Amino acid sequence: MRGKTHFACGVAAVFTAASAATHAGGSPDPVLWGGMLFLAGCVAPDLDTPDSAVSHRLPWAHRGLAILGVRHRTLTHSLVGVALCGAICWAVAATSPGALWLWPWFPAGCLFHVLLDSLSDAGVPWLWPGGRSRSVRGRTVVPGHVGLYRVGALSEYVTAAAVCAAVVLSVPVWDLVLATMPVA
Ligand SMILES: [Zn+2]
């Protein structure tokens, strides 16, 4: 997916989380603060390609990954990458008193990004550096993978709209789940 469609799906997810928190009697504020980190995580994995909107805004970050030899849809689009990102976020948050609760939001956004990219025709190498991914014209694809959409085509926007609708319409389900959880 492109940056704007990743961002739109992320906004839908944050809206849903804030709505569920409000319905559960909590404050939406923590969700909105964490949601900003989540949205950053939703676009961050594409720092591995010079063509992405996030790389245009943060060229130094893209150059850093390029110097480290990180190619598009490899480390940043894998479970190893998400786990590494989570460990770094936890380590950073642990040094700031009262901020530890913020650590999962950014890696959760990265995971959401990889999940959405896995629906594309190229797929993602979830098990990188293992798995059956290979490089085609400079990008990693998963042979035999059948996706729901092609990046930049109408099918990408249809998929993004369907994901946004599904996420927003899941609010009553989350209300039900939270209602069944024991109150501390
Ligand atoms: Zn991506």
Backbone and ligand atoms as CSV (ligand in chain L), in Angstrom:
chain,resi,resn,atom,element,x,y,z
A,1,MET,N,N,0.834,-1.205,0.000
A,1,MET,CA,C,0.000,0.000,0.000
A,1,MET,C,C,0.861,1.244,0.000
A,2,ARG,N,N,0.271,2.328,-0.432
A,2,ARG,CA,C,0.972,3.596,-0.385
A,2,ARG,C,C,0.760,4.235,0.982
A,3,GLY,N,N,1.544,5.290,1.240
A,3,GLY,CA,C,1.498,5.934,2.545
A,3,GLY,C,C,0.124,6.419,2.935
A,4,LYS,N,N,-0.591,7.034,1.958
A,4,LYS,CA,C,-1.892,7.621,2.323
A,4,LYS,C,C,-2.928,6.552,2.666
A,5,THR,N,N,-2.859,5.386,1.996
A,5,THR,CA,C,-3.825,4.335,2.310
A,5,THR,C,C,-3.463,3.659,3.642
A,6,HIS,N,N,-2.154,3.508,3.901
A,6,HIS,CA,C,-1.746,2.994,5.214
A,6,HIS,C,C,-2.235,3.943,6.305
A,7,PHE,N,N,-2.063,5.237,6.057
A,7,PHE,CA,C,-2.442,6.240,7.058
A,7,PHE,C,C,-3.963,6.214,7.304
A,8,ALA,N,N,-4.728,6.123,6.217
A,8,ALA,CA,C,-6.192,6.108,6.350
A,8,ALA,C,C,-6.650,4.902,7.178
A,9,CYS,N,N,-6.076,3.740,6.912
A,9,CYS,CA,C,-6.447,2.536,7.684
A,9,CYS,C,C,-6.030,2.706,9.146
A,10,GLY,N,N,-4.879,3.354,9.382
A,10,GLY,CA,C,-4.423,3.607,10.750
A,10,GLY,C,C,-5.366,4.534,11.498
A,11,VAL,N,N,-5.848,5.576,10.819
A,11,VAL,CA,C,-6.794,6.511,11.449
A,11,VAL,C,C,-8.063,5.761,11.853
A,12,ALA,N,N,-8.529,4.862,10.974
A,12,ALA,CA,C,-9.728,4.076,11.291
A,12,ALA,C,C,-9.492,3.222,12.544
A,13,ALA,N,N,-8.290,2.649,12.661
A,13,ALA,CA,C,-7.976,1.802,13.824
A,13,ALA,C,C,-7.913,2.633,15.105
A,14,VAL,N,N,-7.312,3.820,15.022
A,14,VAL,CA,C,-7.217,4.684,16.213
A,14,VAL,C,C,-8.614,5.156,16.624
A,15,PHE,N,N,-9.437,5.526,15.635
A,15,PHE,CA,C,-10.811,5.937,15.927
A,15,PHE,C,C,-11.562,4.827,16.661
A,16,THR,N,N,-11.387,3.602,16.168
A,16,THR,CA,C,-12.072,2.457,16.773
A,16,THR,C,C,-11.602,2.238,18.215
A,17,ALA,N,N,-10.282,2.324,18.433
A,17,ALA,CA,C,-9.740,2.121,19.784
A,17,ALA,C,C,-10.226,3.220,20.731
A,18,ALA,N,N,-10.236,4.481,20.250
A,18,ALA,CA,C,-10.690,5.590,21.100
A,18,ALA,C,C,-12.173,5.454,21.418
A,19,SER,N,N,-12.934,5.029,20.424
A,19,SER,CA,C,-14.365,4.839,20.623
A,19,SER,C,C,-14.636,3.732,21.634
A,20,ALA,N,N,-13.894,2.609,21.509
A,20,ALA,CA,C,-14.078,1.495,22.441
A,20,ALA,C,C,-13.684,1.914,23.853
A,21,ALA,N,N,-12.610,2.707,23.983
A,21,ALA,CA,C,-12.174,3.163,25.312
A,21,ALA,C,C,-13.234,4.058,25.945
A,22,THR,N,N,-13.838,4.919,25.135
A,22,THR,CA,C,-14.879,5.822,25.644
A,22,THR,C,C,-16.108,5.048,26.092
A,23,HIS,N,N,-16.520,4.090,25.249
A,23,HIS,CA,C,-17.705,3.294,25.584
A,23,HIS,C,C,-17.488,2.457,26.846
A,24,ALA,N,N,-16.203,2.102,27.105
A,24,ALA,CA,C,-15.890,1.297,28.287
A,24,ALA,C,C,-15.777,2.161,29.540
A,25,GLY,N,N,-16.019,3.447,29.376
A,25,GLY,CA,C,-15.993,4.340,30.531
A,25,GLY,C,C,-14.634,4.954,30.797
A,26,GLY,N,N,-13.685,4.687,29.925
A,26,GLY,CA,C,-12.345,5.252,30.099
A,26,GLY,C,C,-12.192,6.555,29.340
A,27,SER,N,N,-11.016,7.127,29.426
A,27,SER,CA,C,-10.725,8.357,28.702
A,27,SER,C,C,-10.084,8.009,27.357
A,28,PRO,N,N,-10.493,8.701,26.294
A,28,PRO,CA,C,-9.863,8.427,24.995
A,28,PRO,C,C,-8.475,9.052,24.870
A,29,ASP,N,N,-8.094,9.887,25.847
A,29,ASP,CA,C,-6.811,10.615,25.727
A,29,ASP,C,C,-5.599,9.699,25.551
A,30,PRO,N,N,-5.436,8.657,26.424
A,30,PRO,CA,C,-4.267,7.783,26.225
A,30,PRO,C,C,-4.245,7.152,24.839
A,31,VAL,N,N,-5.435,6.794,24.327
A,31,VAL,CA,C,-5.509,6.175,23.005
A,31,VAL,C,C,-5.076,7.177,21.936
A,32,LEU,N,N,-5.466,8.445,22.124
A,32,LEU,CA,C,-5.111,9.452,21.124
A,32,LEU,C,C,-3.611,9.738,21.146
A,33,TRP,N,N,-3.004,9.775,22.354
A,33,TRP,CA,C,-1.546,9.955,22.435
A,33,TRP,C,C,-0.834,8.761,21.820
A,34,GLY,N,N,-1.243,7.566,22.248
A,34,GLY,CA,C,-0.649,6.354,21.693
A,34,GLY,C,C,-0.950,6.233,20.209
A,35,GLY,N,N,-2.141,6.724,19.810
A,35,GLY,CA,C,-2.549,6.647,18.409
A,35,GLY,C,C,-1.606,7.399,17.484
A,36,MET,N,N,-1.027,8.489,17.988
A,36,MET,CA,C,-0.080,9.235,17.147
A,36,MET,C,C,1.157,8.377,16.847
A,37,LEU,N,N,1.619,7.643,17.883
A,37,LEU,CA,C,2.748,6.734,17.667
A,37,LEU,C,C,2.338,5.586,16.741
A,38,PHE,N,N,1.087,5.112,16.916
A,38,PHE,CA,C,0.572,4.039,16.068
A,38,PHE,C,C,0.566,4.478,14.599
A,39,LEU,N,N,0.103,5.714,14.349
A,39,LEU,CA,C,0.054,6.224,12.973
A,39,LEU,C,C,1.461,6.358,12.387
A,40,ALA,N,N,2.423,6.781,13.230
A,40,ALA,CA,C,3.816,6.860,12.759
A,40,ALA,C,C,4.305,5.461,12.376
A,41,GLY,N,N,3.939,4.466,13.214
A,41,GLY,CA,C,4.323,3.082,12.923
A,41,GLY,C,C,3.651,2.552,11.663
A,42,CYS,N,N,2.464,3.084,11.362
A,42,CYS,CA,C,1.726,2.634,10.172
A,42,CYS,C,C,2.446,2.982,8.874
A,43,VAL,N,N,3.282,4.001,8.881
A,43,VAL,CA,C,3.971,4.403,7.638
A,43,VAL,C,C,5.479,4.142,7.698
A,44,ALA,N,N,6.030,3.934,8.903
A,44,ALA,CA,C,7.491,3.829,9.074
A,44,ALA,C,C,8.166,2.701,8.287
A,45,PRO,N,N,7.550,1.493,8.148
A,45,PRO,CA,C,8.271,0.421,7.450
A,45,PRO,C,C,8.693,0.789,6.026
A,46,ASP,N,N,7.967,1.717,5.375
A,46,ASP,CA,C,8.324,2.078,4.000
A,46,ASP,C,C,9.479,3.068,3.936
A,47,LEU,N,N,10.143,3.313,5.061
A,47,LEU,CA,C,11.401,4.075,5.026
A,47,LEU,C,C,12.470,3.291,4.277
A,48,ASP,N,N,12.164,2.019,3.979
A,48,ASP,CA,C,13.154,1.192,3.269
A,48,ASP,C,C,13.116,1.391,1.755
A,49,THR,N,N,12.226,2.269,1.265
A,49,THR,CA,C,12.188,2.525,-0.172
A,49,THR,C,C,12.233,4.036,-0.431
A,50,PRO,N,N,13.030,4.474,-1.423
A,50,PRO,CA,C,13.131,5.920,-1.670
A,50,PRO,C,C,11.858,6.505,-2.270
A,51,ASP,N,N,10.957,5.642,-2.757
A,51,ASP,CA,C,9.747,6.131,-3.429
A,51,ASP,C,C,8.614,6.488,-2.476
A,52,SER,N,N,8.745,6.155,-1.205
A,52,SER,CA,C,7.623,6.374,-0.287
A,52,SER,C,C,7.547,7.822,0.188
A,53,ALA,N,N,6.332,8.229,0.581
A,53,ALA,CA,C,6.116,9.593,1.075
A,53,ALA,C,C,6.906,9.826,2.360
A,54,VAL,N,N,6.997,8.794,3.209
A,54,VAL,CA,C,7.706,8.959,4.486
A,54,VAL,C,C,9.210,9.131,4.252
A,55,SER,N,N,9.754,8.479,3.215
A,55,SER,CA,C,11.178,8.660,2.901
A,55,SER,C,C,11.445,10.050,2.343
A,56,HIS,N,N,10.462,10.613,1.623
A,56,HIS,CA,C,10.616,11.981,1.120
A,56,HIS,C,C,10.657,12.979,2.273
A,57,ARG,N,N,9.873,12.674,3.339
A,57,ARG,CA,C,9.829,13.583,4.498
A,57,ARG,C,C,11.011,13.374,5.431
A,58,LEU,N,N,11.507,12.131,5.516
A,58,LEU,CA,C,12.624,11.814,6.418
A,58,LEU,C,C,13.756,11.159,5.625
A,59,PRO,N,N,14.373,11.904,4.697
A,59,PRO,CA,C,15.403,11.289,3.840
A,59,PRO,C,C,16.590,10.740,4.623
A,60,TRP,N,N,16.910,11.373,5.767
A,60,TRP,CA,C,18.036,10.895,6.572
A,60,TRP,C,C,17.761,9.502,7.128
A,61,ALA,N,N,16.499,9.232,7.497
A,61,ALA,CA,C,16.150,7.904,8.025
A,61,ALA,C,C,16.234,6.856,6.918
A,62,HIS,N,N,15.773,7.228,5.711
A,62,HIS,CA,C,15.874,6.292,4.584
A,62,HIS,C,C,17.336,6.014,4.262
A,63,ARG,N,N,18.153,7.064,4.257
A,63,ARG,CA,C,19.582,6.870,3.953
A,63,ARG,C,C,20.233,5.955,4.980
A,64,GLY,N,N,19.846,6.117,6.263
A,64,GLY,CA,C,20.395,5.272,7.324
A,64,GLY,C,C,20.111,3.797,7.071
A,65,LEU,N,N,18.852,3.496,6.697
A,65,LEU,CA,C,18.496,2.099,6.406
A,65,LEU,C,C,19.232,1.598,5.167
A,66,ALA,N,N,19.379,2.494,4.156
A,66,ALA,CA,C,20.081,2.096,2.926
A,66,ALA,C,C,21.546,1.773,3.226
A,67,ILE,N,N,22.157,2.580,4.100
A,67,ILE,CA,C,23.562,2.335,4.474
A,67,ILE,C,C,23.690,0.985,5.187
A,68,LEU,N,N,22.665,0.640,5.971
A,68,LEU,CA,C,22.677,-0.646,6.682
A,68,LEU,C,C,22.345,-1.821,5.751
A,69,GLY,N,N,22.016,-1.498,4.487
A,69,GLY,CA,C,21.740,-2.557,3.513
A,69,GLY,C,C,20.331,-3.116,3.583
A,70,VAL,N,N,19.404,-2.349,4.201
A,70,VAL,CA,C,18.016,-2.820,4.312
A,70,VAL,C,C,17.282,-2.501,3.014
A,71,ARG,N,N,16.911,-3.547,2.249
A,71,ARG,CA,C,16.187,-3.350,1.002
A,71,ARG,C,C,14.680,-3.380,1.252
A,72,HIS,N,N,13.913,-2.901,0.236
A,72,HIS,CA,C,12.458,-2.801,0.386
A,72,HIS,C,C,11.825,-4.171,0.634
A,73,ARG,N,N,10.886,-4.181,1.575
A,73,ARG,CA,C,10.144,-5.386,1.949
A,73,ARG,C,C,11.069,-6.528,2.361
A,74,THR,N,N,12.028,-6.187,3.223
A,74,THR,CA,C,12.846,-7.249,3.821
A,74,THR,C,C,12.701,-7.141,5.343
A,75,LEU,N,N,13.731,-6.643,6.033
A,75,LEU,CA,C,13.701,-6.584,7.499
A,75,LEU,C,C,12.483,-5.832,8.050
A,76,THR,N,N,12.190,-4.647,7.493
A,76,THR,CA,C,11.122,-3.819,8.061
A,76,THR,C,C,9.728,-4.381,7.794
A,77,HIS,N,N,9.635,-5.376,6.901
A,77,HIS,CA,C,8.336,-5.974,6.586
A,77,HIS,C,C,8.300,-7.441,7.033
A,78,SER,N,N,8.905,-7.701,8.196
A,78,SER,CA,C,8.956,-9.083,8.691
A,78,SER,C,C,8.669,-9.118,10.188
A,79,LEU,N,N,8.411,-10.316,10.708
A,79,LEU,CA,C,8.183,-10.476,12.145
A,79,LEU,C,C,9.435,-10.117,12.940
A,80,VAL,N,N,10.616,-10.451,12.374
A,80,VAL,CA,C,11.876,-10.110,13.045
A,80,VAL,C,C,11.983,-8.596,13.197
A,81,GLY,N,N,11.641,-7.866,12.120
A,81,GLY,CA,C,11.712,-6.406,12.153
A,81,GLY,C,C,10.759,-5.813,13.176
A,82,VAL,N,N,9.522,-6.340,13.233
A,82,VAL,CA,C,8.539,-5.834,14.194
A,82,VAL,C,C,9.003,-6.118,15.623
A,83,ALA,N,N,9.544,-7.332,15.850
A,83,ALA,CA,C,10.031,-7.694,17.188
A,83,ALA,C,C,11.212,-6.811,17.596
A,84,LEU,N,N,12.111,-6.565,16.650
A,84,LEU,CA,C,13.273,-5.703,16.923
A,84,LEU,C,C,12.805,-4.287,17.261
A,85,CYS,N,N,11.862,-3.803,16.492
A,85,CYS,CA,C,11.303,-2.467,16.721
A,85,CYS,C,C,10.661,-2.402,18.118
A,86,GLY,N,N,9.909,-3.475,18.478
A,86,GLY,CA,C,9.275,-3.515,19.794
A,86,GLY,C,C,10.302,-3.488,20.915
A,87,ALA,N,N,11.397,-4.229,20.742
A,87,ALA,CA,C,12.445,-4.265,21.773
A,87,ALA,C,C,13.089,-2.886,21.937
A,88,ILE,N,N,13.332,-2.211,20.822
A,88,ILE,CA,C,13.940,-0.861,20.882
A,88,ILE,C,C,12.973,0.114,21.560
A,89,CYS,N,N,11.690,0.058,21.180
A,89,CYS,CA,C,10.688,0.973,21.776
A,89,CYS,C,C,10.569,0.725,23.283
A,90,TRP,N,N,10.572,-0.564,23.672
A,90,TRP,CA,C,10.469,-0.883,25.100
A,90,TRP,C,C,11.677,-0.313,25.854
A,91,ALA,N,N,12.878,-0.492,25.261
A,91,ALA,CA,C,14.113,-0.018,25.910
A,91,ALA,C,C,14.092,1.511,26.054
A,92,VAL,N,N,13.615,2.194,25.030
A,92,VAL,CA,C,13.553,3.667,25.088
A,92,VAL,C,C,12.520,4.109,26.126
A,93,ALA,N,N,11.322,3.475,26.100
A,93,ALA,CA,C,10.245,3.863,27.026
A,93,ALA,C,C,10.632,3.558,28.470
A,94,ALA,N,N,11.403,2.488,28.677
A,94,ALA,CA,C,11.789,2.093,30.038
A,94,ALA,C,C,12.700,3.120,30.706
A,95,THR,N,N,13.333,3.951,29.892
A,95,THR,CA,C,14.226,4.967,30.468
A,95,THR,C,C,13.454,6.223,30.894
A,96,SER,N,N,12.160,6.297,30.516
A,96,SER,CA,C,11.356,7.485,30.844
A,96,SER,C,C,10.251,7.106,31.814
A,97,PRO,N,N,10.336,7.520,33.075
A,97,PRO,CA,C,9.323,7.165,34.070
A,97,PRO,C,C,7.915,7.560,33.612
A,98,GLY,N,N,6.991,6.621,33.730
A,98,GLY,CA,C,5.607,6.913,33.369
A,98,GLY,C,C,5.297,6.754,31.894
A,99,ALA,N,N,6.307,6.450,31.078
A,99,ALA,CA,C,6.074,6.366,29.627
A,99,ALA,C,C,6.079,4.932,29.114
A,100,LEU,N,N,6.233,3.973,30.046
A,100,LEU,CA,C,6.369,2.582,29.601
A,100,LEU,C,C,5.131,2.094,28.838
A,101,TRP,N,N,3.939,2.622,29.205
A,101,TRP,CA,C,2.704,2.177,28.552
A,101,TRP,C,C,2.661,2.551,27.069
A,102,LEU,N,N,3.541,3.483,26.662
A,102,LEU,CA,C,3.518,3.943,25.272
A,102,LEU,C,C,4.248,3.002,24.309
A,103,TRP,N,N,5.099,2.087,24.878
A,103,TRP,CA,C,5.995,1.342,23.991
A,103,TRP,C,C,5.311,0.496,22.934
A,104,PRO,N,N,4.120,-0.139,23.189
A,104,PRO,CA,C,3.602,-1.042,22.146
A,104,PRO,C,C,2.999,-0.323,20.943
A,105,TRP,N,N,2.671,0.943,21.074
A,105,TRP,CA,C,1.880,1.605,20.024
A,105,TRP,C,C,2.620,1.673,18.684
A,106,PHE,N,N,3.895,2.078,18.704
A,106,PHE,CA,C,4.635,2.207,17.447
A,106,PHE,C,C,4.828,0.852,16.760
A,107,PRO,N,N,5.338,-0.185,17.486
A,107,PRO,CA,C,5.462,-1.493,16.819
A,107,PRO,C,C,4.122,-2.070,16.382
A,108,ALA,N,N,3.033,-1.742,17.116
A,108,ALA,CA,C,1.706,-2.225,16.682
A,108,ALA,C,C,1.340,-1.594,15.338
A,109,GLY,N,N,1.684,-0.323,15.157
A,109,GLY,CA,C,1.447,0.328,13.865
A,109,GLY,C,C,2.265,-0.321,12.762
A,110,CYS,N,N,3.525,-0.676,13.072
A,110,CYS,CA,C,4.377,-1.369,12.087
A,110,CYS,C,C,3.760,-2.719,11.703
A,111,LEU,N,N,3.253,-3.433,12.716
A,111,LEU,CA,C,2.638,-4.740,12.450
A,111,LEU,C,C,1.403,-4.578,11.562
A,112,PHE,N,N,0.611,-3.531,11.812
A,112,PHE,CA,C,-0.584,-3.257,11.001
A,112,PHE,C,C,-0.167,-2.979,9.553
A,113,HIS,N,N,0.942,-2.231,9.391
A,113,HIS,CA,C,1.470,-1.935,8.051
A,113,HIS,C,C,1.830,-3.235,7.319
A,114,VAL,N,N,2.578,-4.093,8.000
A,114,VAL,CA,C,3.038,-5.341,7.367
A,114,VAL,C,C,1.837,-6.226,7.026
A,115,LEU,N,N,0.847,-6.242,7.923
A,115,LEU,CA,C,-0.373,-7.024,7.687
A,115,LEU,C,C,-1.068,-6.544,6.412
A,116,LEU,N,N,-1.197,-5.222,6.265
A,116,LEU,CA,C,-1.870,-4.673,5.078
A,116,LEU,C,C,-1.049,-4.942,3.813
A,117,ASP,N,N,0.278,-4.811,3.904
A,117,ASP,CA,C,1.129,-5.106,2.743
A,117,ASP,C,C,1.064,-6.583,2.366
A,118,SER,N,N,0.819,-7.438,3.351
A,118,SER,CA,C,0.769,-8.874,3.054
A,118,SER,C,C,-0.442,-9.215,2.182
A,119,LEU,N,N,-1.408,-8.284,2.107
A,119,LEU,CA,C,-2.582,-8.514,1.262
A,119,LEU,C,C,-2.320,-8.118,-0.191
A,120,SER,N,N,-1.152,-7.510,-0.475
A,120,SER,CA,C,-0.838,-7.081,-1.839
A,120,SER,C,C,-0.373,-8.259,-2.686
A,121,ASP,N,N,-0.291,-8.037,-4.000
A,121,ASP,CA,C,0.104,-9.139,-4.885
A,121,ASP,C,C,1.557,-9.565,-4.664
A,122,ALA,N,N,2.420,-8.644,-4.182
A,122,ALA,CA,C,3.824,-9.009,-3.939
A,122,ALA,C,C,3.990,-9.796,-2.642
A,123,GLY,N,N,3.103,-9.547,-1.671
A,123,GLY,CA,C,3.229,-10.214,-0.380
A,123,GLY,C,C,4.371,-9.644,0.446
A,124,VAL,N,N,4.562,-10.171,1.632
A,124,VAL,CA,C,5.686,-9.759,2.488
A,124,VAL,C,C,6.404,-11.004,3.006
A,125,PRO,N,N,7.707,-10.889,3.226
A,125,PRO,CA,C,8.461,-12.040,3.747
A,125,PRO,C,C,8.348,-12.109,5.267
A,126,TRP,N,N,7.207,-12.582,5.778
A,126,TRP,CA,C,6.967,-12.622,7.231
A,126,TRP,C,C,8.151,-13.241,7.975
A,127,LEU,N,N,8.742,-14.290,7.387
A,127,LEU,CA,C,9.782,-15.044,8.090
A,127,LEU,C,C,11.187,-14.642,7.650
A,128,TRP,N,N,11.321,-13.438,7.037
A,128,TRP,CA,C,12.655,-12.962,6.633
A,128,TRP,C,C,13.591,-13.050,7.844
A,129,PRO,N,N,14.872,-13.458,7.709
A,129,PRO,CA,C,15.594,-13.727,6.457
A,129,PRO,C,C,15.359,-15.106,5.870
A,130,GLY,N,N,14.469,-15.897,6.489
A,130,GLY,CA,C,14.138,-17.205,5.924
A,130,GLY,C,C,12.975,-17.064,4.954
A,131,GLY,N,N,12.263,-18.128,4.726
A,131,GLY,CA,C,11.107,-18.074,3.828
A,131,GLY,C,C,11.516,-18.170,2.376
A,132,ARG,N,N,10.532,-18.002,1.508
A,132,ARG,CA,C,10.779,-18.206,0.078
A,132,ARG,C,C,10.740,-16.897,-0.711
A,133,SER,N,N,10.996,-15.783,-0.047
A,133,SER,CA,C,10.953,-14.504,-0.760
A,133,SER,C,C,12.142,-14.398,-1.709
A,134,ARG,N,N,11.990,-13.628,-2.796
A,134,ARG,CA,C,13.109,-13.392,-3.711
A,134,ARG,C,C,13.008,-11.981,-4.256
A,135,SER,N,N,14.097,-11.506,-4.829
A,135,SER,CA,C,14.153,-10.134,-5.306
A,135,SER,C,C,13.800,-10.074,-6.795
A,136,VAL,N,N,12.828,-9.229,-7.133
A,136,VAL,CA,C,12.438,-9.015,-8.524
A,136,VAL,C,C,12.516,-7.517,-8.793
A,137,ARG,N,N,13.404,-7.122,-9.697
A,137,ARG,CA,C,13.621,-5.703,-10.014
A,137,ARG,C,C,13.790,-4.859,-8.755
A,138,GLY,N,N,14.600,-5.355,-7.823
A,138,GLY,CA,C,14.956,-4.576,-6.645
A,138,GLY,C,C,13.962,-4.634,-5.513
A,139,ARG,N,N,12.863,-5.367,-5.672
A,139,ARG,CA,C,11.926,-5.468,-4.554
A,139,ARG,C,C,11.671,-6.929,-4.216
A,140,THR,N,N,11.375,-7.149,-2.944
A,140,THR,CA,C,11.175,-8.513,-2.474
A,140,THR,C,C,9.733,-8.945,-2.735
A,141,VAL,N,N,9.570,-10.095,-3.337
A,141,VAL,CA,C,8.234,-10.647,-3.544
A,141,VAL,C,C,8.216,-12.082,-3.034
A,142,VAL,N,N,7.029,-12.537,-2.692
A,142,VAL,CA,C,6.873,-13.914,-2.218
A,142,VAL,C,C,6.301,-14.723,-3.381
A,143,PRO,N,N,7.092,-15.636,-3.965
A,143,PRO,CA,C,6.631,-16.399,-5.128
A,143,PRO,C,C,5.328,-17.146,-4.840
A,144,GLY,N,N,4.409,-17.081,-5.797
A,144,GLY,CA,C,3.168,-17.817,-5.650
A,144,GLY,C,C,2.134,-17.140,-4.773
A,145,HIS,N,N,2.516,-16.001,-4.178
A,145,HIS,CA,C,1.571,-15.325,-3.291
A,145,HIS,C,C,0.428,-14.710,-4.107
A,146,VAL,N,N,-0.799,-14.918,-3.680
A,146,VAL,CA,C,-1.958,-14.321,-4.350
A,146,VAL,C,C,-2.522,-13.245,-3.436
A,147,GLY,N,N,-2.457,-12.012,-3.877
A,147,GLY,CA,C,-2.915,-10.911,-3.032
A,147,GLY,C,C,-4.275,-10.392,-3.438
A,148,LEU,N,N,-4.796,-9.483,-2.624
A,148,LEU,CA,C,-6.098,-8.874,-2.898
A,148,LEU,C,C,-5.968,-7.657,-3.798
A,149,TYR,N,N,-4.774,-7.028,-3.826
A,149,TYR,CA,C,-4.659,-5.775,-4.584
A,149,TYR,C,C,-3.254,-5.599,-5.141
A,150,ARG,N,N,-3.160,-4.668,-6.110
A,150,ARG,CA,C,-1.866,-4.266,-6.670
A,150,ARG,C,C,-1.635,-2.829,-6.246
A,151,VAL,N,N,-0.448,-2.529,-5.737
A,151,VAL,CA,C,-0.142,-1.179,-5.238
A,151,VAL,C,C,-0.316,-0.152,-6.353
A,152,GLY,N,N,-1.083,0.903,-6.063
A,152,GLY,CA,C,-1.304,1.980,-7.024
A,152,GLY,C,C,-2.514,1.765,-7.906
A,153,ALA,N,N,-3.086,0.559,-7.888
A,153,ALA,CA,C,-4.251,0.272,-8.720
A,153,ALA,C,C,-5.538,0.535,-7.935
A,154,LEU,N,N,-6.663,0.515,-8.656
A,154,LEU,CA,C,-7.960,0.740,-8.003
A,154,LEU,C,C,-8.184,-0.278,-6.888
A,155,SER,N,N,-7.670,-1.490,-7.105
A,155,SER,CA,C,-7.878,-2.554,-6.107
A,155,SER,C,C,-7.261,-2.187,-4.764
A,156,GLU,N,N,-6.189,-1.348,-4.766
A,156,GLU,CA,C,-5.609,-0.924,-3.485
A,156,GLU,C,C,-6.604,-0.064,-2.702
A,157,TYR,N,N,-7.264,0.853,-3.408
A,157,TYR,CA,C,-8.198,1.749,-2.727
A,157,TYR,C,C,-9.457,1.010,-2.270
A,158,VAL,N,N,-9.881,0.040,-3.080
A,158,VAL,CA,C,-11.054,-0.754,-2.689
A,158,VAL,C,C,-10.726,-1.553,-1.426
A,159,THR,N,N,-9.510,-2.149,-1.401
A,159,THR,CA,C,-9.087,-2.929,-0.223
A,159,THR,C,C,-8.992,-2.028,1.001
A,160,ALA,N,N,-8.388,-0.836,0.835
A,160,ALA,CA,C,-8.236,0.086,1.960
A,160,ALA,C,C,-9.609,0.511,2.493
A,161,ALA,N,N,-10.545,0.795,1.575
A,161,ALA,CA,C,-11.897,1.199,1.996
A,161,ALA,C,C,-12.572,0.063,2.763
A,162,ALA,N,N,-12.379,-1.173,2.285
A,162,ALA,CA,C,-12.992,-2.331,2.952
A,162,ALA,C,C,-12.391,-2.528,4.343
A,163,VAL,N,N,-11.063,-2.350,4.458
A,163,VAL,CA,C,-10.398,-2.501,5.763
A,163,VAL,C,C,-10.894,-1.421,6.726
A,164,CYS,N,N,-10.968,-0.168,6.243
A,164,CYS,CA,C,-11.446,0.930,7.102
A,164,CYS,C,C,-12.866,0.648,7.590
A,165,ALA,N,N,-13.725,0.210,6.660
A,165,ALA,CA,C,-15.116,-0.070,7.025
A,165,ALA,C,C,-15.186,-1.196,8.051
A,166,ALA,N,N,-14.408,-2.261,7.821
A,166,ALA,CA,C,-14.427,-3.415,8.735
A,166,ALA,C,C,-13.933,-3.007,10.125
A,167,VAL,N,N,-12.872,-2.186,10.156
A,167,VAL,CA,C,-12.314,-1.764,11.452
A,167,VAL,C,C,-13.311,-0.885,12.214
A,168,VAL,N,N,-13.907,0.085,11.520
A,168,VAL,CA,C,-14.844,0.996,12.183
A,168,VAL,C,C,-16.115,0.254,12.618
A,169,LEU,N,N,-16.574,-0.666,11.751
A,169,LEU,CA,C,-17.804,-1.401,12.085
A,169,LEU,C,C,-17.582,-2.428,13.196
A,170,SER,N,N,-16.296,-2.642,13.576
A,170,SER,CA,C,-16.016,-3.603,14.651
A,170,SER,C,C,-16.197,-2.983,16.036
A,171,VAL,N,N,-16.538,-1.688,16.106
A,171,VAL,CA,C,-16.696,-1.010,17.406
A,171,VAL,C,C,-17.661,-1.757,18.335
A,172,PRO,N,N,-18.865,-2.152,17.865
A,172,PRO,CA,C,-19.772,-2.880,18.773
A,172,PRO,C,C,-19.167,-4.184,19.286
A,173,VAL,N,N,-18.329,-4.838,18.453
A,173,VAL,CA,C,-17.697,-6.096,18.888
A,173,VAL,C,C,-16.742,-5.811,20.045
A,174,TRP,N,N,-15.945,-4.754,19.910
A,174,TRP,CA,C,-15.009,-4.397,20.981
A,174,TRP,C,C,-15.763,-3.987,22.242
A,175,ASP,N,N,-16.898,-3.292,22.055
A,175,ASP,CA,C,-17.716,-2.926,23.215
A,175,ASP,C,C,-18.137,-4.175,23.976
A,176,LEU,N,N,-18.540,-5.202,23.206
A,176,LEU,CA,C,-18.991,-6.449,23.806
A,176,LEU,C,C,-17.840,-7.141,24.537
A,177,VAL,N,N,-16.664,-7.163,23.900
A,177,VAL,CA,C,-15.488,-7.814,24.498
A,177,VAL,C,C,-15.105,-7.106,25.798
A,178,LEU,N,N,-15.073,-5.773,25.760
A,178,LEU,CA,C,-14.675,-5.004,26.955
A,178,LEU,C,C,-15.706,-5.145,28.062
A,179,ALA,N,N,-16.985,-5.265,27.680
A,179,ALA,CA,C,-18.058,-5.414,28.678
A,179,ALA,C,C,-17.943,-6.735,29.430
A,180,THR,N,N,-17.359,-7.751,28.787
A,180,THR,CA,C,-17.244,-9.070,29.435
A,180,THR,C,C,-15.966,-9.196,30.266
A,181,MET,N,N,-15.068,-8.176,30.163
A,181,MET,CA,C,-13.832,-8.250,30.927
A,181,MET,C,C,-14.075,-7.842,32.377
A,182,PRO,N,N,-13.446,-8.540,33.340
A,182,PRO,CA,C,-13.651,-8.195,34.745
A,182,PRO,C,C,-13.090,-6.802,35.076
A,183,VAL,N,N,-13.840,-6.064,35.894
A,183,VAL,CA,C,-13.375,-4.734,36.289
A,183,VAL,C,C,-12.423,-4.875,37.472
A,184,ALA,N,N,-11.246,-4.272,37.358
A,184,ALA,CA,C,-10.235,-4.377,38.429
A,184,ALA,C,C,-10.652,-3.578,39.653
L,1,ZN,ZN,ZN,5.274,-1.358,3.066
